[in-house]
């Protein structure tokens, strides 16, 4: 397929689809990790209990278990990818709206159940969206398409992490969650308008093939040793920044910022930083390749963690100074971590075999979600023991082991990595 040059490469139908699906994919996750934590903290739920809510992300870690089912079967309408996409998005909109009808003080068990349902539906949506994106993008579009997808994913945090927080100062939580749920509509419309991707070969003939063949291909590709190294890298690369941002909103609240301040600063600093990161990330990955993106963006996302440590060290001081620093920290995190995630997700895409997209993609992203699910559940206890400043230093230290695997996983001097080299 001929390579499209110039800015037209970033402004076409497939890139627009990546943006819309990225926003829809990120929204439920950030509801769980931004809006839910702020809601619970505002309702005086204990910080350690809020940290334990990270365990509702369990489905993100184990989604590879039911991904073969979504690879093997299709719903009666819309096709194999679009049908599952539409169904999960519709259910997500309903469950998100339902959450606001309950009180953290009296219905915490029901809220835990609904949060778990959101996580399961969101993880299922991610399985099919990741597969769809991998299948519609040509080899030379993976880097730029994934960068735009990831940054739209990051921008979706502005709904639960900014708009919803601001609205919660003026409206009831029931109305806030209902409004937030409506932001699933762009994804539903997109699922109806897009086309089914071209299928590589035949779908698995039965569930056994759908389960066994993707794992067998990955192990046989380069042997057990290299396969385990790849899995270790996927597990470690974003461990530090995942833990650092797990309790970001309660951290800002503990420093004395109002929910409106957090929402307004996140909107201004986070939005423009994410947009800048999306443009730079797409161009960088297109020009220099995924390998070097993993190096440069990995360093930046580690530095972003130190921004949280700086904010914790300054503490509550002059309001104007702290607001500026808050904007700097949020902007740096949105810019750097968004770039790191773009390169990381592109790497995962190039590591999948096109014949087993959904299952292998789900396996790799499930492993990358382990820190967010299990380690993040411990963050409240760590903060209680160490304080915020030392907690962020620990997170910075945990960002280093993944970087140390880069010489073996993605050598700086090697040719730019594209999906064509992964087959």
N, C-alpha and C positions, 0 to 999 in steps of 0.2 A: 504493500500500500504506500503510495507516495506521501512524502512528508510535507505537511502544510506548514509554511513558514510565516513569520510575522505575527502580528497580533490576532489575525484571523484564526490562528491555531487555538486561541483561548476564548474565542467568541463564536461558538457554534452550538448546535442543538445538544450534542452529547455532553458538552461542558456545562450547559444550563441544567441538564438532568442531574449531573453530579452535584451541583450547588443545591438544588431542591431536595435531593435525597439526603445530602449531608446534613442539612438543617433538620429534616424530619428524623434522621437517625440520632442526632445529638440531643434533641429536646427531651425525650423521656429520661435519659441518663442524668441530665442537669436538673431536672425536676427532683430526682431522688437525692442528688448530692449538693444542690444549692437551695432550692425552695423548701424541700422537706426539712433540712437541717435548720434553716432559718425559722420556719414555722414552729418546730419543736422547741428551739431555744427561746423563741418569743413567748411560748406557752410554759416556760419554766421547767422543761424536761431536762434531767441531769445530763451533763456533757458526756459522761462515759456511756450513757444509754444511747445518746445520739451517735457516738462513734460505733457502737454495736450495730446500728442500722445499716452500716456498710455490708453486713452479712446478707442483706436482702439482695445484694448483687450476685449471689450464688449462681443464678442462671447464666450470667455472663461467662463464668468459669467453666460451666459444664454444657454449654450449648452445642458442642461438637457431638454430644450423645444423640440428640434428636435431629441434627442437621442432615444425616443420611435419609431420614424420613421425608424431609422437605425436598431433597434431591430426587428421591424416587417417585413421589406422588405429586400430582397436581390437582387443584380444585376444579370443579366443573366450569367455572367462568374465568376469563382473563388470562389463562395460561399458567405454566409452572412457576414462573417468577412473579408475575404481576398479581396472580391470585392470592398467594401467600402474603405479598406485600400489602395489598388492600385490606385483607382480613385483619392482620395484626395492627395496622394503623387505625382501623375503625374501632377495634376493641380497646386500644390504648386511649383513644379520645374519650370513650365512655368511662373507663376506670379512673383516669386522671380527674375527670369532673366529679366522680363519685367520692373521691377522697375528701374533698372539702366539706362534705356533709357530716363529718365525724370530728370529735374533740380529742386532742392528745391527752387530756386529763382524764377522760372517762372511757375512751374507745381505743386505747393504744394497741390492743391486740388486733382489732379490725384494721387499723392503719398499717400495722406490720403486714397483715395478709394482703392488703391492697398494694402496698409497696412491693411485695414479692411478686404480685401479679403483673405490675408494671415492668419489673425487671425481667420476668419471663417473656412477656410480649415484646419488650424492647430488644432482648437478646435474639428472639426469633425473627424480628424485623431485620436486625443486623445481618443475620445469616443470609437472607435472600437479597438484601440490598448490596452486601459485599459481593455476592456471586454475580448479581446483575451488573454492577459497575465493572468487575473484572472482565465480563463477557462482552460488554458493548465497546470498551475502549481498545483501540488498536495498540500495537506494541509501542509506537512512538508517542502515545497519548497517556500512558499509565502515570508517569511522573506528574505532569501538569494536571491531569484529571483528578488524581488522588489528592494533590495539594489543594485544589479548589474544593473538593469534597470535605477534606479535613478542616479547612478554615470555615466553611459554611457550618460544619459540625460545631466548631468552637463558637461561632457567632450566635448559634442557637441558645447559648447560655445567657444571652442578653434578655431573653424572655423570662425564664424563671429566676435568673440571677440579678435582673435589673428591673424590668417592667413590673413583674409580679410583686417584687419587694416594695416598690413605690406604691403600687395599688393597695398593698396590705396595710399601709398607713391610713388609708381613707375608706376602704371597703372591707366587707366581711371576708373571711377566708373562703367561705363557700363560693362567693362570687369570683374571688381571685382564682381559685382552682378551675372554675368553669371557663373563665376567659382564657386561662393558660391552655386548657384542653383544646380550645378552638384553633390553636396554632398547629394542630395536626392536620388541618384541612388542606394546606398546600401539598402535603405528601399524598393525601387521598386523591386529589385532583391529578397530580402527576402520575400516580399509578394507573389512572383511567386513560390518560392521554398518550403515554409512552407505548412503544412496541416491545414485543418479546424479543430477546436477543437471539442471535444465530447460535444454534446448538452445535458444540463440538462432538461429533459422533453421536451415539445413542445413549439415552439415559440408562442408569443401571437397570438390569432386567429384574432384579429382586432386591430385597433389603440386605441380603447377605453380601451381594456385590457392592451395594451402596456403602456398606460399612467396611468391608475388608480391603477392597482394591485401592482406595485413597491412601490408607496407612501403609499398605504394602509398597506402593509406588514411591512414597516419600522415603522409606527406609532403604529400598533398593537403589535409589538414585545415586547416593554417594556413600552409603554404608552407615552403620550404627554410630560411629564416632562423630562424623560430621553432622548427622541428624541431631544427636544429643547436644552438640555445640550450638546449632541453630536454635534449638528449643531453649537452651540456657540463656542465650542472648535475648530472645523474645521475652523471656521472663524478667530479665534484669534491666533492660534498657530504660524503661520508664518507671521503675520501682520508686526512685527518689521523688520525682515530681508528682507521681500519683499520690504518695503519702502526704506530701507538702500541701497539696490542694484539697485534701479530703475534708478538712475542717476550716476551709478558708473563710466562709461566711461567719461561723461562730467566732473565729479569731478576730475578724473585723469588729464584730459586735462587742466582744470582750474588751477591745481597745477603746470602746466608747463611741464608735460611729453609729449613727442612726441608720435604719434600713433605707431611708430615702437618700442619705449621703452615699451609702454603698451602691444603691441602684444608679444614681446619677453619675458617680465617678466611673462605675463599671461601664455605663453606656458610652461615655465620652472616651475614656482611656482604652477600654477593652475593644470597642467597635473599630476605631481607626487603626489600632495596633493589629487587630486580626485581619483587616482588609489589606494593610501594608504587608503583613506576613503572607497572606494568600498570594499576592502578586509576586513578591520576591521569591517565595517558595516555588511557585510554578515555573518562573523563569530559571531559577537556580537548578532545579532538578532536571529541567529540559536541556540546559546548556552543559552542565558538569556531571550529571548522573546522580543516582541514588546513593552510591557509596560515599562520596564526599559530602553529600547532604547529611548522612548519618553522623559524620564526624563533626562538622561545623554546627549543625543544629543541636547535636547532643551536648556540646560544650555550652551553648547558649541556654539550653533548658536547665542545666546545672547551675549556671550563674543566676538564673531567675529565682532559684530556691534561696539564694543568699539575700535576695531582695526582701523576702519574707522575714528572714532573720534580722535584717536591718530595721524593718518596721517594728518588729518585736522589741528590739533594743532601744529604739527611740521611745516607744511606749506612748502614753498619753501626755502630750505637751501642748504647744501652741496649735490651736485648731487649724489655722490656715496652713502651717507647715505640714502637719500630719495629713491633711487632705491632699496636698500636692504629692507627698510621699506615697500615700495610698494609691493615687492615680498612676504614679511611676511603677509601683509594684504590680498593679493589675495590668497595666499596659505591657510591661516587660514579660509577664507571665503569658498573656494572650499572644504576644508576638513570638517569643522564643519557644514555648511549649507547643504552640500551633505548628511551627516549622518542624520541630522534632517529631511530632506526630505524623506530619505529612511524609517525611522521609521514611519513618518507621512503617507506616501503612503501605507505602509504595514497595518497600522491601518485602513485606509479607505477600503482596500481590505477585511479585516476581518469583516468589518461592513456591507458589501454587502451580499445579498442573491443570491446564485448561479443561481436561476431561473430568476433574473432580473438584471443581471450583468451590462449591458450597461447603463440602465436608472439610477439605484441607484449610480453607480460609477460616472456617469456624474453629478448627483445632488450634490454629496459630493465635487467633484473636482471643480464644478462651484462655490460653496460657498467659497471654499478656494481661488478662483481666484478673488473674490470681492475686497480684499485689493489691489491686483496687478493692477486692472483695475481702480477703483475709487479713492482710497486713493493715489495711485502712481501718479495720474493726478494732485494732489495737491502739490507734492514734490517740483516742481520748484518754486511755490509761497512761500512755507515754507522756502526754502533755501534763497530766495530773502529777506525774512523778518528776518531770524535768523542767516544766515551764515551757513557754512558747519558743524562746530564743534557742535553747539547747535542742529542742525538738527539731527545729529547722536545720540546725547543724548536723543532726543525725540523718535527716533526709538528704542533705547534700552529700554526706559520706556514702549513702546507699546508692547514689547516682553514678558512682565511679566504677564499680565492677562491670557493668554493662559496657561502658566505654572501653575497658581493657580487653574486651573480646573483639573489638572492631578490626585489629590487624588480621585476624583469622577469618572473620565473617565478611568484612567489606574493606579490603586493603585500599589505602588512599591512592596508590599508584596504578591500580588495576583499571581496565577499560570501564567506562560507565556501564552500570548494570541495567539491563532492560529485560522485559519479560521474555524476549526471544532467547536470551542466554540461559533462562531457567528451565526451558523445556528439555 
